[in-house]
Amino acid sequence: MCPTVSSNLPQTPSSSRTTEDLPTKQDGRKRRWHEHKIARREELVDGTINAIRARGHDIGMDEIATEIGVSKTVLYRYFTDKNDLTSATMMRYVETILAPRIYAAVAEDLDEYALTRVAISAYVETVGTDPEVYLYVMSNSSSASRDVVADSERMIAELVATVLGERLRLLEMDSGGSVPWAYGIVGSIQLATHWWISNKSMTAEDLIDYLTMMVWGGITGIAAVAGSPKRFKSQPHPLLPEHPAH
């Protein structure tokens, strides 16, 4: 009679190593593919931005693929559809172009008026020097790309709120309205710039002047009552001072 072979015998070293290493190898391949996909998407988005600059904001997927030098099939391998590419383009534009310029502007060591004008100029001039990319995103907006736009506005508004709040507290003023004031400032500048980039009925410098007048007027009004709504409501509000400046 042959001896019974136990099913509980340990596996050979080679078979044990293969089964133990398999998940690790699979995880490694998945990670490398994921990293490759992220890097490739960024390359294709950068190519899309350059294609938009070259051919204008009405560019289609066929033209984008041609300008980049790939087939449209390659684009759809990394992006589910045009909306996905548009959202990625907007995100890349905000992260690598718009946001760094805004951050650099508000980080400057300037007085309040100069800082206000520099920050407004940074936004207007950034959009003005890359109008086709901005118009491409806005004219191809889906719910996903609108979310990217809203996130960028929120990010800038929170930054402005932080700077505004710090400045008011340094002056020992009420900073409680910093967040709504910041959102109001950013929203009005964004809408005015969108109007301007769509028709260019004035120069960028004129737009910056008008927006600075509006925003600075609001800031000086806040400072005049030390940021206090109670003090603001207790005072008269004539449209013009008794002795208007000429």
Sine and cosine of phi, psi and omega as CSV:
sin_phi,cos_phi,sin_psi,cos_psi,sin_omega,cos_omega
0.00,0.00,0.71,-0.71,0.01,-1.00
-0.97,0.23,0.54,-0.84,0.04,-1.00
-0.92,0.39,0.58,-0.81,0.02,-1.00
-0.96,0.28,0.75,-0.66,0.01,-1.00
-1.00,-0.03,0.86,-0.52,-0.02,-1.00
-0.95,0.32,0.69,-0.72,0.07,-1.00
-0.97,0.26,-0.10,1.00,-0.02,-1.00
-0.99,-0.11,0.12,0.99,0.02,-1.00
-0.88,0.48,0.58,-0.81,0.02,-1.00
-0.91,0.41,0.52,-0.86,0.03,-1.00
-0.95,0.30,0.40,-0.92,0.07,-1.00
-0.90,0.44,0.41,-0.91,0.01,-1.00
-0.82,0.57,-0.62,0.78,-0.06,-1.00
-0.92,0.38,-0.70,0.72,-0.01,-1.00
-0.93,0.37,-0.60,0.80,0.04,-1.00
-0.89,0.45,-0.67,0.74,-0.04,-1.00
-0.91,0.40,-0.61,0.79,-0.03,-1.00
-0.91,0.41,-0.72,0.69,-0.03,-1.00
-0.94,0.33,-0.55,0.83,-0.01,-1.00
-0.96,0.26,-0.58,0.81,-0.07,-1.00
-0.99,0.13,-0.31,0.95,-0.08,-1.00
-0.84,0.54,-0.77,0.64,0.03,-1.00
-0.87,0.49,-0.63,0.78,0.00,-1.00
-0.89,0.46,-0.69,0.73,0.01,-1.00
-0.90,0.43,-0.66,0.75,0.02,-1.00
-0.90,0.44,-0.69,0.73,0.03,-1.00
-0.88,0.48,-0.65,0.76,0.01,-1.00
-0.89,0.45,-0.68,0.73,0.04,-1.00
-0.90,0.43,-0.67,0.75,0.03,-1.00
-0.88,0.47,-0.66,0.75,-0.01,-1.00
-0.91,0.42,-0.69,0.72,0.00,-1.00
-0.90,0.43,-0.63,0.78,0.04,-1.00
-0.91,0.42,-0.66,0.75,0.02,-1.00
-0.89,0.47,-0.71,0.71,0.02,-1.00
-0.90,0.44,-0.65,0.76,0.04,-1.00
-0.89,0.45,-0.67,0.74,-0.03,-1.00
-0.90,0.44,-0.67,0.74,0.03,-1.00
-0.88,0.47,-0.74,0.68,-0.02,-1.00
-0.89,0.45,-0.67,0.74,-0.01,-1.00
-0.92,0.38,-0.64,0.77,0.06,-1.00
-0.86,0.50,-0.69,0.73,0.00,-1.00
-0.89,0.45,-0.65,0.76,0.05,-1.00
-0.88,0.48,-0.69,0.72,-0.02,-1.00
-0.93,0.36,-0.58,0.81,0.05,-1.00
-0.92,0.38,-0.68,0.73,0.06,-1.00
-0.87,0.48,-0.63,0.78,0.07,-1.00
-0.91,0.42,-0.60,0.80,0.04,-1.00
-0.90,0.44,-0.69,0.73,0.03,-1.00
-0.87,0.50,-0.70,0.72,0.03,-1.00
-0.91,0.41,-0.58,0.81,0.03,-1.00
-0.91,0.41,-0.66,0.75,0.03,-1.00
-0.89,0.45,-0.68,0.74,0.03,-1.00
-0.88,0.48,-0.59,0.81,-0.05,-1.00
-0.98,0.20,-0.61,0.79,-0.15,-0.99
-0.92,-0.40,-0.12,0.99,0.04,-1.00
0.99,-0.12,0.22,-0.98,-0.15,-0.99
-0.97,0.25,-0.18,0.98,0.03,-1.00
-1.00,0.05,0.13,0.99,-0.04,-1.00
-0.86,0.50,0.60,-0.80,0.04,-1.00
-0.96,-0.27,0.03,-1.00,-0.05,-1.00
-0.90,0.44,-0.61,0.79,0.02,-1.00
-0.88,0.47,-0.70,0.72,-0.01,-1.00
-0.93,0.37,-0.61,0.79,0.05,-1.00
-0.88,0.48,-0.73,0.68,0.00,-1.00
-0.87,0.49,-0.68,0.73,0.00,-1.00
-0.90,0.44,-0.70,0.72,-0.03,-1.00
-0.91,0.42,-0.63,0.78,0.01,-1.00
-0.95,0.30,-0.54,0.84,-0.04,-1.00
1.00,-0.09,0.50,0.86,0.06,-1.00
-0.76,-0.65,0.19,-0.98,0.09,-1.00
-0.99,0.14,0.35,-0.94,0.04,-1.00
-0.90,0.43,-0.47,0.89,0.05,-1.00
-0.87,0.50,-0.61,0.79,0.03,-1.00
-0.90,0.43,-0.67,0.74,0.03,-1.00
-0.87,0.50,-0.69,0.72,-0.03,-1.00
-0.96,0.28,-0.22,0.98,0.10,-0.99
-0.95,0.30,-0.51,0.86,-0.07,-1.00
-0.95,-0.31,-0.26,0.97,0.02,-1.00
-0.75,-0.67,0.70,-0.71,-0.08,-1.00
-0.91,0.41,-0.60,0.80,0.02,-1.00
-0.27,-0.96,-0.11,-0.99,-0.03,-1.00
-0.90,0.44,-0.58,0.81,0.02,-1.00
-0.88,0.47,-0.63,0.77,0.03,-1.00
-0.90,0.44,-0.69,0.73,0.03,-1.00
-0.91,0.42,-0.65,0.76,0.01,-1.00
-0.89,0.46,-0.70,0.71,0.01,-1.00
-0.89,0.46,-0.68,0.73,0.01,-1.00
-0.91,0.41,-0.58,0.81,0.02,-1.00
-0.91,0.41,-0.70,0.71,0.02,-1.00
-0.89,0.45,-0.69,0.72,0.00,-1.00
-0.88,0.48,-0.68,0.73,0.01,-1.00
-0.91,0.42,-0.66,0.75,0.02,-1.00
-0.88,0.48,-0.72,0.70,0.00,-1.00
-0.91,0.41,-0.73,0.68,-0.10,-0.99
-0.94,0.34,-0.56,0.83,-0.11,-0.99
-0.97,-0.26,-0.28,0.96,-0.07,-1.00
-0.85,-0.53,-0.88,0.48,-0.12,-0.99
-0.93,0.36,-0.82,0.57,-0.08,-1.00
-0.86,0.51,-0.72,0.69,0.01,-1.00
-0.85,0.53,-0.59,0.81,-0.01,-1.00
-0.95,0.31,-0.60,0.80,0.05,-1.00
-0.92,0.38,-0.71,0.71,0.02,-1.00
-0.86,0.51,-0.69,0.73,0.00,-1.00
-0.90,0.44,-0.60,0.80,-0.02,-1.00
-0.92,0.39,-0.74,0.67,-0.07,-1.00
-0.97,0.25,-0.23,0.97,0.02,-1.00
-0.99,0.11,-0.14,0.99,-0.02,-1.00
-0.94,0.35,0.55,-0.83,-0.01,-1.00
-1.00,0.03,1.00,0.07,-0.09,-1.00
-0.77,-0.64,0.29,-0.96,0.11,-0.99
-0.96,0.30,0.15,-0.99,-0.17,-0.99
-0.88,0.48,-0.67,0.74,-0.02,-1.00
-0.92,0.40,-0.74,0.67,-0.02,-1.00
-0.88,0.48,-0.63,0.77,0.01,-1.00
-0.90,0.43,-0.65,0.76,0.04,-1.00
-0.87,0.50,-0.74,0.67,-0.03,-1.00
-0.92,0.38,-0.65,0.76,-0.01,-1.00
-0.90,0.44,-0.66,0.75,-0.01,-1.00
-0.91,0.41,-0.69,0.72,0.04,-1.00
-0.90,0.44,-0.68,0.73,0.01,-1.00
-0.87,0.48,-0.64,0.77,-0.02,-1.00
-0.87,0.49,-0.68,0.73,-0.02,-1.00
-0.93,0.36,-0.78,0.63,-0.06,-1.00
-0.88,0.47,-0.72,0.69,-0.06,-1.00
-0.94,0.35,-0.56,0.83,0.04,-1.00
-0.91,0.42,-0.72,0.69,0.05,-1.00
-0.91,0.41,-0.65,0.76,-0.05,-1.00
-0.92,0.40,-0.50,0.87,0.01,-1.00
-1.00,0.06,-0.18,0.98,0.02,-1.00
-0.73,-0.69,0.79,0.61,-0.14,-0.99
-0.91,0.41,-0.55,0.83,-0.07,-1.00
-0.92,0.39,-0.62,0.79,0.03,-1.00
-0.91,0.41,-0.71,0.70,0.01,-1.00
-0.87,0.50,-0.74,0.68,-0.04,-1.00
-0.93,0.37,-0.54,0.84,0.05,-1.00
-0.87,0.50,-0.74,0.67,-0.03,-1.00
-0.90,0.43,-0.71,0.71,-0.07,-1.00
-0.94,0.35,-0.54,0.84,-0.04,-1.00
-0.99,0.11,-0.23,0.97,0.03,-1.00
-0.90,-0.44,0.52,0.86,-0.14,-0.99
-0.96,0.26,0.78,-0.62,0.16,-0.99
-0.93,-0.38,-0.05,-1.00,0.02,-1.00
-0.89,0.46,-0.59,0.81,-0.02,-1.00
-0.93,0.37,-0.70,0.71,-0.01,-1.00
-0.95,0.33,-0.52,0.86,0.09,-1.00
-0.90,0.44,-0.58,0.81,0.06,-1.00
-0.89,0.45,-0.63,0.78,0.03,-1.00
-0.90,0.43,-0.68,0.73,0.04,-1.00
-0.88,0.47,-0.71,0.70,0.01,-1.00
-0.89,0.46,-0.64,0.77,0.03,-1.00
-0.90,0.44,-0.64,0.77,0.01,-1.00
-0.92,0.40,-0.66,0.76,0.04,-1.00
-0.90,0.43,-0.65,0.76,0.01,-1.00
-0.90,0.44,-0.67,0.74,0.00,-1.00
-0.88,0.47,-0.71,0.71,0.00,-1.00
-0.93,0.38,-0.66,0.75,0.00,-1.00
-0.89,0.45,-0.66,0.75,0.02,-1.00
-0.91,0.42,-0.59,0.81,0.05,-1.00
-0.91,0.42,-0.72,0.69,0.03,-1.00
-0.89,0.46,-0.64,0.76,0.01,-1.00
-0.88,0.48,-0.65,0.76,0.02,-1.00
-0.89,0.45,-0.74,0.68,-0.01,-1.00
-0.91,0.42,-0.71,0.70,-0.01,-1.00
-0.89,0.46,-0.70,0.71,0.01,-1.00
-0.88,0.47,-0.68,0.74,0.00,-1.00
-0.90,0.44,-0.67,0.74,0.00,-1.00
-0.90,0.43,-0.67,0.75,0.00,-1.00
-0.91,0.41,-0.66,0.75,0.01,-1.00
-0.92,0.39,-0.57,0.82,0.07,-1.00
-0.89,0.47,-0.53,0.85,0.02,-1.00
-1.00,0.00,0.12,0.99,-0.01,-1.00
0.85,0.53,0.69,0.72,0.05,-1.00
-0.93,-0.36,0.26,-0.97,0.01,-1.00
-0.95,0.32,0.88,-0.48,-0.02,-1.00
-0.97,-0.23,0.21,0.98,-0.08,-1.00
-0.88,0.48,-0.44,0.90,-0.02,-1.00
-1.00,-0.05,0.16,0.99,-0.11,-0.99
-0.84,0.54,-0.68,0.73,-0.06,-1.00
-0.93,0.36,-0.80,0.60,0.03,-1.00
-0.89,0.46,-0.58,0.82,0.06,-1.00
-0.89,0.46,-0.69,0.73,-0.02,-1.00
-0.89,0.45,-0.69,0.72,0.02,-1.00
-0.90,0.43,-0.62,0.79,0.05,-1.00
-0.90,0.43,-0.67,0.74,0.01,-1.00
-0.90,0.44,-0.78,0.63,-0.05,-1.00
-0.90,0.43,-0.68,0.73,0.01,-1.00
-0.88,0.48,-0.69,0.73,-0.02,-1.00
-0.93,0.38,-0.63,0.77,0.02,-1.00
-0.92,0.40,-0.67,0.74,-0.01,-1.00
-0.89,0.45,-0.72,0.70,-0.02,-1.00
-0.92,0.40,-0.67,0.75,0.01,-1.00
-0.91,0.42,-0.63,0.77,0.01,-1.00
-0.93,0.36,-0.60,0.80,0.06,-1.00
-0.88,0.47,-0.69,0.72,0.06,-1.00
-0.86,0.51,-0.72,0.69,-0.06,-1.00
-0.90,0.43,-0.71,0.70,-0.08,-1.00
-0.92,0.38,-0.37,0.93,-0.03,-1.00
-0.99,0.12,-0.33,0.95,-0.05,-1.00
-0.68,-0.73,-0.34,0.94,0.06,-1.00
0.76,0.65,0.78,0.63,0.00,-1.00
-1.00,0.10,0.00,1.00,0.09,-1.00
-0.51,-0.86,0.21,-0.98,0.01,-1.00
-0.97,0.24,0.31,-0.95,0.06,-1.00
-0.88,0.47,-0.62,0.79,-0.01,-1.00
-0.90,0.44,-0.64,0.77,0.04,-1.00
-0.90,0.44,-0.69,0.72,0.02,-1.00
-0.87,0.49,-0.70,0.72,0.02,-1.00
-0.87,0.48,-0.66,0.75,0.04,-1.00
-0.87,0.50,-0.75,0.66,-0.04,-1.00
-0.90,0.43,-0.69,0.73,0.00,-1.00
-0.92,0.39,-0.60,0.80,0.04,-1.00
-0.91,0.42,-0.66,0.75,0.06,-1.00
-0.84,0.55,-0.73,0.68,-0.05,-1.00
-0.91,0.42,-0.78,0.63,-0.06,-1.00
-0.92,0.39,-0.69,0.72,-0.02,-1.00
-0.91,0.41,-0.59,0.81,0.08,-1.00
-0.86,0.51,-0.66,0.75,0.05,-1.00
-0.92,0.40,-0.66,0.75,-0.02,-1.00
-0.91,0.41,-0.67,0.74,0.02,-1.00
-0.92,0.38,-0.54,0.84,0.07,-1.00
-0.91,0.41,-0.63,0.78,0.06,-1.00
-0.91,0.41,-0.71,0.71,-0.03,-1.00
-0.91,0.42,-0.53,0.85,-0.04,-1.00
-0.90,0.44,-0.44,0.90,0.02,-1.00
-0.92,-0.40,0.32,0.95,0.02,-1.00
0.83,0.56,0.52,0.85,0.03,-1.00
0.96,0.26,0.16,0.99,-0.10,-0.99
-1.00,-0.08,0.89,-0.46,0.08,-1.00
-0.88,0.48,-0.58,0.82,0.00,-1.00
-0.89,0.46,-0.73,0.68,0.03,-1.00
-0.91,0.42,-0.62,0.79,0.00,-1.00
-0.88,0.47,-0.71,0.70,-0.05,-1.00
-0.95,0.32,-0.38,0.92,-0.05,-1.00
-0.99,0.13,-0.14,0.99,-0.07,-1.00
-0.97,-0.24,0.44,-0.90,0.12,-0.99
-0.95,0.33,0.37,-0.93,-0.05,-1.00
-0.72,-0.69,0.93,0.36,0.07,-1.00
-0.93,0.37,0.53,-0.85,0.02,-1.00
-0.90,0.43,-0.64,0.77,-0.01,-1.00
-0.84,-0.54,0.54,-0.84,0.09,-1.00
-0.93,0.36,0.24,-0.97,-0.02,-1.00
-0.88,0.48,-0.57,0.82,0.01,-1.00
-0.83,-0.56,0.99,0.13,-0.06,-1.00
-0.89,0.45,0.54,-0.84,0.04,-1.00
-0.96,0.26,0.53,-0.85,0.00,-1.00
-0.94,-0.34,0.00,0.00,0.00,0.00
